[in-house]
Amino acid sequence: MSASQRSESAQPAPSAQSSRGVPGQPGAAPSASGRPDRPDGPERPDSELLAALLDGMDAALCAFDADGTVTHWNHEAERILGWTAAEAVGRKGLGGWAARPGDARDVEERLTEAMGATGRRVHEFALLTKDGGRVLVRTQSSRVPGVDGRPAGVYCAFSEVHAQVDLERSIALSEALLADASWNVVLVDADLRVAVANTSAAGALRTTRRAAPGRPLGDFLDQGVEEAEAALQHVLAEGAPPAPTELWVTVRDADRADAADGFEGAEGVRYELLDDDEAVRGESADRGETGAAARRRCWRSGFLRLASPLTEEPAPLGVAWIFQDATEAKGQEQESARMRFRGNQLHRAARAAAECEDPMEAASIHLDFALAGFADHALIDLVLDPPPGAPADRIRLVRAAATPTGTPGPCPPVVPGGIPLAYPEGHPALQAVERCGSVRASTRRSDEHAAAQWAAARKWPEGAVHGLCAVLRSRGRTLGVVTFLRTSSRRAFDRTDTAYAEDVAARVAASVDLAVRRC
């Protein structure tokens, strides 16, 4: 619509016409109920087009000419105030019908101010509805220039304040969530590519807000990307799930150093010597986890399907993925459950061992209960007294009990042969006896052949990649060592595992001491 057309539509109504509108004026009344007489010439389609455009607007709109006469009144204005276009168009100002007489002067002054100013003017004032009620509206007014450039009128777009406030709250909420919210918020488009990520989410994905948009989730997640994409596709197709979902993912981070606690031997083996007075540290730091294991996170996630409000049929715009890192809380839950289970196992083992006449059988019972959910294999090696004339500081161990080497199973006592085990120097079991403490050992070789060689060199069952040796002490004497072994399907032993192994070793040592005294 050109400036000249706007000027023509805003011209004041002739005095000979009715106060109900300016029907003889081309383009004066836009709505069907206040439509002008059917003019001849090229102005007729322009007037009808203008009427259709104004009636299709979501905002209420009215227009005034230079004398303050209403020239336009669309359907949304009729919905808010109840006055039809036929009743509004042609009236002089708003006083007495759409505004109280006491408020009319202030309203007209604000409209006059907008007519003489450049740009838009925003005001709030109360208007009257047709049924006598009052409604607070927020208006945006701007002048309409004529052909000569002078103000020919003013248009006023308005909406109910509470609706405007609701809209502003929604916009403010969106901006706050996508800025510095403590929750991680990621908007994913229908192609499952990141559209927007707030600061917290960008940090969780090891990226920046500027670098995240347009990239698939596989660029940020190493493991768990299939589960995340499946959840997003489900939300796009079916809607948001009724409850939060926990997703375990591994975030890509190639720059993370594979640092470990302890020292590494020449064969790629990590040993850790544990003192009794050392404090138990956090799980992730203590385990010495590296690579993917250290970057595995539990994200408690909620999903919202986004649809456009401007379409009749909801077309999905994407998914809002809101998540929080629950790794620490989840770890504490798992640790609590693990401690309860192990406490029950110790209690059950003590009751079962009390029914055994043979002390070595009781020691095996303790190991059988300890293996459940803890390790795959267990060994008991006893200290062999040195022969006459041999150095007293030389440690020799003999096998007393062992689980089957093929598959995990019970740990029965073995027939003592009296032949010392050919443990190499620096073996974890020998170190545990020397220091009267616990020793952990793990191989860093990822290939199966190297891991098998590592286990064979230490006289451990095939497949063992993690070992924990706890010394057997009773009545101030070192009786031997108990060794727990894990395969590659389990994580390395941590300090919590060490504390549990030492509890088991104390019970095993009491049974072994009784068996030794009987011999």
C-alpha positions as CSV (number, residue, x, y, z in Angstrom):
1,M,0.0,0.0,0.0
2,S,1.6,3.3,-1.1
3,A,1.8,6.5,0.8
4,S,-0.7,8.1,-1.5
5,Q,-3.2,5.3,-0.9
6,R,-2.7,5.6,2.9
7,S,-3.3,9.3,2.6
8,E,-6.5,8.8,0.6
9,S,-7.8,6.3,3.1
10,A,-7.2,8.6,6.0
11,Q,-9.0,11.7,4.6
12,P,-11.7,13.2,6.9
13,A,-15.3,12.3,6.2
14,P,-17.6,14.9,4.6
15,S,-20.0,16.4,6.9
16,A,-22.9,15.4,4.7
17,Q,-22.3,11.8,5.5
18,S,-23.6,9.9,8.5
19,S,-21.7,9.7,11.7
20,R,-21.7,5.9,11.4
21,G,-18.8,6.0,8.9
22,V,-17.5,7.3,5.7
23,P,-19.0,4.9,3.3
24,G,-18.7,7.2,0.3
25,Q,-15.0,7.5,0.8
26,P,-12.9,5.0,-1.1
27,G,-11.0,2.6,1.2
28,A,-12.4,4.2,4.3
29,A,-13.9,1.2,6.1
30,P,-12.0,-2.1,5.8
31,S,-14.4,-4.7,7.3
32,A,-17.4,-6.3,5.7
33,S,-19.8,-4.6,8.1
34,G,-18.3,-1.2,7.5
35,R,-17.3,-1.6,3.9
36,P,-17.6,1.5,1.7
37,D,-20.1,1.8,-1.2
38,R,-19.0,0.0,-4.2
39,P,-16.9,2.6,-6.1
40,D,-16.2,2.5,-9.7
41,G,-12.7,2.6,-11.2
42,P,-9.4,1.1,-10.1
43,E,-9.9,2.1,-6.4
44,R,-12.4,-0.7,-5.8
45,P,-10.0,-3.7,-5.8
46,D,-7.5,-1.7,-3.7
47,S,-10.2,-1.0,-1.1
48,E,-11.3,-4.6,-1.0
49,L,-7.7,-5.8,-0.7
50,L,-7.0,-3.4,2.1
51,A,-10.2,-4.6,3.9
52,A,-9.1,-8.2,3.6
53,L,-5.6,-7.5,4.8
54,L,-6.8,-5.5,7.9
55,D,-9.4,-8.1,8.8
56,G,-6.8,-10.9,8.6
57,M,-4.5,-9.2,11.1
58,D,-3.9,-10.8,14.5
59,A,-3.7,-7.4,16.1
60,A,-6.6,-5.0,16.6
61,L,-6.2,-1.9,14.4
62,C,-8.1,1.3,14.0
63,A,-7.1,4.5,12.1
64,F,-8.1,8.1,12.4
65,D,-7.9,11.0,9.9
66,A,-6.4,14.4,10.7
67,D,-9.6,15.5,12.4
68,G,-9.7,12.4,14.7
69,T,-12.5,10.6,12.8
70,V,-12.3,6.8,12.8
71,T,-11.7,5.6,9.3
72,H,-10.7,1.9,9.8
73,W,-11.8,-0.7,12.4
74,N,-10.8,-4.4,11.9
75,H,-12.3,-7.6,13.2
76,E,-9.8,-8.0,16.0
77,A,-10.8,-4.6,17.4
78,E,-14.4,-5.7,17.2
79,R,-13.5,-8.9,19.1
80,I,-11.7,-7.0,21.9
81,L,-14.2,-4.1,22.4
82,G,-17.4,-5.4,20.9
83,W,-18.0,-2.5,18.6
84,T,-18.5,-3.4,15.0
85,A,-16.9,-1.6,12.1
86,A,-20.3,-0.2,11.1
87,E,-20.7,1.3,14.6
88,A,-17.1,2.6,14.9
89,V,-16.2,4.0,11.5
90,G,-17.2,7.7,11.1
91,R,-17.2,8.5,14.8
92,K,-15.3,11.5,16.0
93,G,-12.7,10.3,18.5
94,L,-13.2,7.6,21.1
95,G,-14.8,9.7,23.8
96,G,-18.3,8.7,25.0
97,W,-18.4,5.3,23.4
98,A,-14.9,3.5,23.4
99,A,-13.4,5.7,26.2
100,R,-14.8,7.2,29.3
101,P,-15.2,11.0,29.1
102,G,-12.6,11.5,31.8
103,D,-10.1,9.4,29.8
104,A,-11.0,10.6,26.3
105,R,-8.9,13.8,26.5
106,D,-5.8,11.9,27.6
107,V,-6.3,9.3,24.8
108,E,-6.8,11.9,22.1
109,E,-3.7,13.8,23.3
110,R,-1.6,10.7,23.0
111,L,-2.9,10.0,19.5
112,T,-2.3,13.6,18.5
113,E,1.2,13.3,19.8
114,A,1.8,10.2,17.6
115,M,0.5,12.2,14.6
116,G,3.1,14.9,15.0
117,A,6.1,12.6,15.9
118,T,8.3,10.3,13.9
119,G,8.4,6.6,14.6
120,R,6.0,4.6,16.8
121,R,4.6,5.6,20.2
122,V,3.7,3.0,22.8
123,H,1.0,3.7,25.4
124,E,-1.3,1.9,27.8
125,F,-4.8,3.1,28.6
126,A,-8.2,1.8,29.4
127,L,-11.0,1.5,26.7
128,L,-14.7,0.8,27.1
129,T,-16.3,-2.3,25.7
130,K,-19.7,-2.3,24.2
131,D,-21.2,-4.0,27.2
132,G,-19.8,-1.3,29.5
133,G,-16.7,-3.1,30.7
134,R,-13.2,-1.7,30.8
135,V,-10.2,-3.3,29.2
136,L,-6.6,-2.2,29.5
137,V,-4.8,-2.1,26.2
138,R,-1.3,-1.5,25.0
139,T,-1.2,0.6,21.8
140,Q,1.4,1.3,19.2
141,S,0.6,4.5,17.2
142,S,2.2,6.0,14.2
143,R,1.3,8.8,11.8
144,V,0.1,8.3,8.3
145,P,1.7,10.9,5.9
146,G,-0.2,12.4,3.1
147,V,0.8,13.1,-0.5
148,D,2.4,16.4,0.5
149,G,4.3,14.8,3.4
150,R,2.1,16.3,6.1
151,P,0.3,14.1,8.6
152,A,-3.0,12.9,7.1
153,G,-3.9,10.7,10.0
154,V,-2.7,8.1,12.5
155,Y,-3.1,4.4,12.8
156,C,-3.3,2.6,16.1
157,A,-2.6,-1.1,16.7
158,F,-3.6,-2.4,20.1
159,S,-4.0,-5.6,22.1
160,E,-5.1,-6.5,25.6
161,V,-2.3,-5.9,28.0
162,H,-2.5,-9.4,29.6
163,A,-2.1,-11.0,26.2
164,Q,0.8,-8.8,25.4
165,V,2.4,-9.5,28.8
166,D,1.9,-13.3,28.2
167,L,3.7,-12.9,24.8
168,E,6.5,-10.9,26.4
169,R,6.8,-13.5,29.2
170,S,7.1,-16.3,26.6
171,I,9.7,-14.4,24.7
172,A,11.6,-13.6,27.8
173,L,11.4,-17.2,29.0
174,S,12.8,-18.4,25.7
175,E,15.6,-15.9,25.7
176,A,16.5,-16.8,29.3
177,L,16.5,-20.5,28.7
178,L,18.6,-20.1,25.6
179,A,21.1,-17.8,27.4
180,D,22.3,-18.4,30.9
181,A,19.9,-21.0,32.4
182,S,21.4,-23.5,34.7
183,W,19.7,-26.3,32.9
184,N,21.1,-27.4,29.6
185,V,18.8,-26.5,26.7
186,V,19.3,-27.7,23.1
187,L,16.9,-27.0,20.3
188,V,17.1,-29.7,17.6
189,D,15.5,-29.2,14.2
190,A,13.4,-31.8,12.3
191,D,16.6,-33.1,10.7
192,L,18.1,-33.8,14.2
193,R,20.7,-31.1,13.9
194,V,21.4,-28.6,16.6
195,A,19.6,-25.3,16.0
196,V,20.4,-23.5,19.2
197,A,22.3,-24.5,22.4
198,N,22.5,-22.3,25.5
199,T,25.7,-21.7,27.4
200,S,25.3,-24.6,29.8
201,A,24.5,-27.1,27.0
202,A,27.4,-25.9,24.9
203,G,29.7,-26.6,27.8
204,A,28.2,-30.1,28.3
205,L,28.7,-30.8,24.6
206,R,32.4,-29.6,24.8
207,T,31.7,-26.9,22.2
208,T,30.6,-23.2,22.0
209,R,27.2,-21.7,21.3
210,R,28.4,-20.3,18.0
211,A,29.9,-23.6,16.7
212,A,27.0,-25.8,17.7
213,P,24.2,-24.8,15.2
214,G,23.8,-26.9,12.1
215,R,25.9,-29.9,13.3
216,P,24.5,-33.4,14.0
217,L,24.6,-34.9,17.5
218,G,27.2,-37.4,16.3
219,D,29.7,-34.5,16.2
220,F,29.4,-34.1,20.0
221,L,28.6,-37.6,21.3
222,D,30.8,-40.6,20.9
223,Q,28.5,-43.2,22.5
224,G,24.8,-42.9,23.2
225,V,24.1,-40.9,20.0
226,E,21.7,-43.6,18.7
227,E,19.7,-43.5,21.9
228,A,19.5,-39.7,21.9
229,E,18.4,-39.6,18.2
230,A,15.8,-42.3,18.8
231,A,14.3,-40.3,21.7
232,L,14.2,-37.2,19.5
233,Q,12.5,-39.0,16.6
234,H,10.0,-40.5,19.0
235,V,9.1,-37.0,20.3
236,L,8.8,-35.6,16.8
237,A,6.4,-38.5,15.9
238,E,4.5,-39.1,19.1
239,G,5.0,-36.1,21.4
240,A,6.8,-35.6,24.6
241,P,7.2,-38.5,27.0
242,P,5.3,-38.3,30.3
243,A,8.4,-38.5,32.5
244,P,12.0,-37.5,32.3
245,T,14.4,-40.0,30.6
246,E,17.9,-40.9,31.6
247,L,20.4,-41.1,28.8
248,W,23.9,-42.4,29.2
249,V,26.2,-40.7,26.7
250,T,29.9,-40.3,26.1
251,V,31.0,-36.9,25.0
252,R,33.7,-36.5,22.4
253,D,36.9,-35.0,23.8
254,A,40.0,-35.9,21.9
255,D,42.1,-33.5,24.0
256,R,41.6,-35.3,27.3
257,A,44.8,-36.7,28.6
258,D,44.9,-40.3,29.7
259,A,46.3,-39.5,33.1
260,A,46.2,-42.2,35.8
261,D,46.9,-42.5,39.5
262,G,49.9,-44.7,40.4
263,F,52.8,-45.7,38.3
264,E,53.1,-47.6,35.1
265,G,55.5,-50.5,34.5
266,A,57.6,-51.3,31.5
267,E,54.9,-53.6,30.1
268,G,52.1,-51.1,30.1
269,V,50.8,-52.2,33.5
270,R,49.5,-49.8,36.1
271,Y,50.2,-50.6,39.8
272,E,48.8,-48.8,42.8
273,L,50.1,-49.2,46.3
274,L,47.4,-48.4,48.8
275,D,48.2,-47.2,52.3
276,D,45.7,-47.9,55.1
277,D,45.6,-44.3,56.2
278,E,44.9,-42.9,52.7
279,A,41.6,-41.1,52.4
280,V,39.0,-42.5,50.0
281,R,38.7,-40.0,47.1
282,G,35.9,-39.5,44.6
283,E,34.9,-42.3,42.3
284,S,36.0,-40.9,39.0
285,A,39.3,-39.7,40.3
286,D,40.0,-42.8,42.2
287,R,39.3,-45.3,39.5
288,G,41.9,-43.8,37.2
289,E,39.4,-44.1,34.4
290,T,40.6,-42.8,31.1
291,G,39.2,-42.1,27.7
292,A,35.5,-42.9,27.2
293,A,34.9,-44.3,30.7
294,A,35.9,-41.0,32.3
295,R,33.7,-39.0,29.9
296,R,30.5,-41.2,30.3
297,R,27.7,-39.0,31.6
298,C,24.1,-39.6,32.7
299,W,21.8,-36.9,31.4
300,R,18.4,-36.7,33.0
301,S,16.4,-35.4,30.0
302,G,13.0,-33.9,29.2
303,F,11.7,-33.3,25.7
304,L,9.2,-30.9,24.2
305,R,7.9,-31.0,20.7
306,L,7.9,-27.6,19.0
307,A,5.2,-26.8,16.5
308,S,4.5,-23.6,14.7
309,P,1.4,-21.6,16.0
310,L,0.9,-20.0,12.6
311,T,-0.2,-23.1,10.8
312,E,-3.6,-24.8,10.9
313,E,-2.1,-28.3,11.1
314,P,0.8,-28.5,13.6
315,A,4.1,-28.8,11.6
316,P,7.0,-29.8,13.9
317,L,9.7,-27.3,14.0
318,G,12.0,-29.5,16.1
319,V,12.4,-30.6,19.7
320,A,13.5,-28.8,22.8
321,W,15.9,-31.1,24.7
322,I,16.3,-30.0,28.3
323,F,18.7,-32.0,30.4
324,Q,20.7,-32.0,33.5
325,D,23.9,-33.9,34.4
326,A,22.9,-36.5,36.9
327,T,26.1,-38.5,36.8
328,E,27.1,-37.8,40.3
329,A,23.7,-38.4,41.8
330,K,23.3,-41.6,39.8
331,G,26.8,-42.7,40.9
332,Q,25.8,-42.1,44.5
333,E,22.6,-44.1,44.0
334,Q,24.5,-47.0,42.5
335,E,27.1,-46.8,45.2
336,S,24.4,-47.0,47.9
337,A,22.8,-50.0,46.3
338,R,26.2,-51.6,45.9
339,M,27.1,-51.1,49.5
340,R,23.7,-52.5,50.7
341,F,24.2,-55.6,48.5
342,R,27.8,-56.2,49.7
343,G,26.7,-55.8,53.3
344,N,24.0,-58.4,52.8
345,Q,26.6,-60.7,51.1
346,L,29.0,-60.4,54.1
347,H,26.1,-61.2,56.4
348,R,25.0,-64.2,54.4
349,A,28.6,-65.5,54.1
350,A,29.1,-65.3,57.8
351,R,26.0,-67.3,58.5
352,A,26.9,-69.9,55.9
353,A,30.6,-70.2,57.1
354,A,29.4,-70.7,60.6
355,E,27.9,-74.0,59.5
356,C,31.2,-75.4,58.0
357,E,33.3,-77.7,60.1
358,D,36.4,-77.3,57.9
359,P,37.9,-73.8,58.3
360,M,39.2,-73.8,54.7
361,E,35.8,-74.6,53.4
362,A,34.5,-71.6,55.4
363,A,37.2,-69.5,53.8
364,S,36.0,-70.6,50.4
365,I,32.4,-69.8,51.4
366,H,33.4,-66.2,52.1
367,L,35.0,-65.9,48.7
368,D,32.0,-67.5,46.9
369,F,29.7,-64.9,48.4
370,A,32.2,-62.1,47.7
371,L,32.5,-62.9,44.0
372,A,28.8,-62.2,43.3
373,G,28.8,-58.9,41.4
374,F,32.3,-58.1,42.5
375,A,34.9,-60.2,40.5
376,D,35.2,-63.1,38.1
377,H,37.9,-65.1,39.8
378,A,39.4,-65.4,43.3
379,L,42.7,-67.0,44.5
380,I,44.0,-67.7,48.0
381,D,47.8,-67.9,48.3
382,L,49.4,-68.8,51.7
383,V,52.8,-67.8,52.9
384,L,55.2,-70.8,52.9
385,D,57.7,-71.0,55.8
386,P,61.2,-70.8,54.5
387,P,63.3,-74.0,54.6
388,P,66.2,-74.2,56.9
389,G,69.1,-72.1,55.7
390,A,67.0,-70.0,53.3
391,P,66.9,-66.2,53.6
392,A,64.1,-65.3,56.0
393,D,63.1,-62.2,53.9
394,R,62.3,-64.2,50.8
395,I,58.5,-64.5,50.3
396,R,57.2,-67.8,48.9
397,L,53.5,-68.4,48.3
398,V,51.6,-71.6,47.7
399,R,48.1,-71.9,46.2
400,A,45.4,-72.9,48.8
401,A,42.1,-72.2,46.9
402,A,41.1,-71.0,43.4
403,T,38.1,-70.6,41.2
404,P,37.9,-72.7,38.0
405,T,40.2,-71.3,35.3
406,G,37.7,-71.8,32.4
407,T,34.6,-70.1,33.6
408,P,33.7,-68.3,36.8
409,G,32.5,-70.6,39.6
410,P,32.9,-71.6,43.3
411,C,36.3,-71.3,44.9
412,P,37.0,-74.8,46.4
413,P,40.2,-75.5,48.4
414,V,43.0,-77.2,46.4
415,V,45.1,-80.0,47.5
416,P,48.2,-78.4,48.9
417,G,51.3,-79.5,47.1
418,G,53.9,-77.5,48.9
419,I,55.5,-76.2,45.7
420,P,55.9,-72.4,45.7
421,L,54.2,-70.4,42.9
422,A,56.6,-69.1,40.3
423,Y,55.5,-65.5,40.7
424,P,57.9,-63.0,39.0
425,E,59.6,-60.3,41.0
426,G,57.3,-57.4,41.7
427,H,54.2,-59.5,41.4
428,P,51.2,-57.7,43.0
429,A,50.6,-60.6,45.5
430,L,54.3,-60.4,46.6
431,Q,54.0,-56.6,47.0
432,A,50.9,-57.0,49.1
433,V,52.7,-59.4,51.5
434,E,55.7,-57.2,51.7
435,R,53.8,-54.1,52.5
436,C,51.0,-55.7,54.5
437,G,48.6,-53.7,52.4
438,S,46.4,-53.9,49.3
439,V,47.7,-53.6,45.7
440,R,45.7,-53.0,42.5
441,A,47.0,-53.8,39.0
442,S,45.5,-53.3,35.6
443,T,46.8,-53.7,32.1
444,R,46.5,-50.9,29.5
445,R,46.8,-53.2,26.6
446,S,43.5,-53.1,24.7
447,D,44.2,-56.0,22.3
448,E,43.2,-59.5,23.4
449,H,46.5,-61.2,22.7
450,A,48.5,-58.7,24.8
451,A,46.0,-59.0,27.7
452,A,46.3,-62.7,27.6
453,Q,50.1,-62.5,27.8
454,W,49.8,-60.1,30.7
455,A,47.6,-62.5,32.7
456,A,49.8,-65.5,31.8
457,A,52.9,-63.7,33.0
458,R,51.3,-63.2,36.4
459,K,50.0,-66.8,36.7
460,W,46.4,-65.5,36.6
461,P,43.5,-67.1,34.6
462,E,43.1,-66.1,31.0
463,G,41.1,-63.0,30.4
464,A,42.0,-61.3,33.6
465,V,42.8,-57.6,33.0
466,H,42.3,-56.1,36.5
467,G,43.7,-57.5,39.8
468,L,43.3,-56.7,43.5
469,C,45.5,-58.3,46.1
470,A,44.5,-58.0,49.8
471,V,46.8,-59.4,52.5
472,L,45.5,-62.0,55.0
473,R,46.4,-60.9,58.5
474,S,45.4,-62.6,61.7
475,R,46.8,-62.4,65.3
476,G,49.6,-60.0,64.1
477,R,50.9,-62.4,61.4
478,T,50.7,-62.4,57.6
479,L,49.2,-65.6,56.5
480,G,49.0,-65.0,52.8
481,V,47.1,-63.0,50.2
482,V,43.7,-63.2,48.5
483,T,43.5,-62.0,44.9
484,F,40.3,-60.9,43.1
485,L,40.4,-60.7,39.3
486,R,38.1,-59.1,36.8
487,T,37.9,-59.5,33.0
488,S,37.5,-56.8,30.4
489,S,33.8,-56.7,30.8
490,R,34.2,-55.1,34.2
491,R,35.7,-51.8,35.2
492,A,39.0,-51.5,37.2
493,F,39.0,-51.9,40.9
494,D,38.6,-48.6,42.9
495,R,39.1,-47.8,46.5
496,T,35.6,-48.7,47.5
497,D,36.2,-52.1,46.0
498,T,39.5,-52.3,48.0
499,A,37.7,-51.6,51.3
500,Y,35.2,-54.4,50.5
501,A,38.0,-56.8,49.6
502,E,39.8,-56.0,52.8
503,D,36.6,-56.8,54.8
504,V,36.4,-60.2,53.0
505,A,40.1,-60.8,53.6
506,A,39.8,-60.3,57.3
507,R,37.1,-63.0,57.5
508,V,39.0,-65.3,55.2
509,A,42.2,-64.8,57.3
510,A,40.3,-65.8,60.5
511,S,39.3,-69.1,58.9
512,V,42.7,-69.7,57.4
513,D,44.3,-69.1,60.8
514,L,42.1,-71.6,62.4
515,A,42.9,-74.1,59.6
516,V,46.7,-73.5,60.0
517,R,46.5,-74.1,63.8
518,R,44.7,-77.4,63.3
519,C,47.4,-78.7,61.1
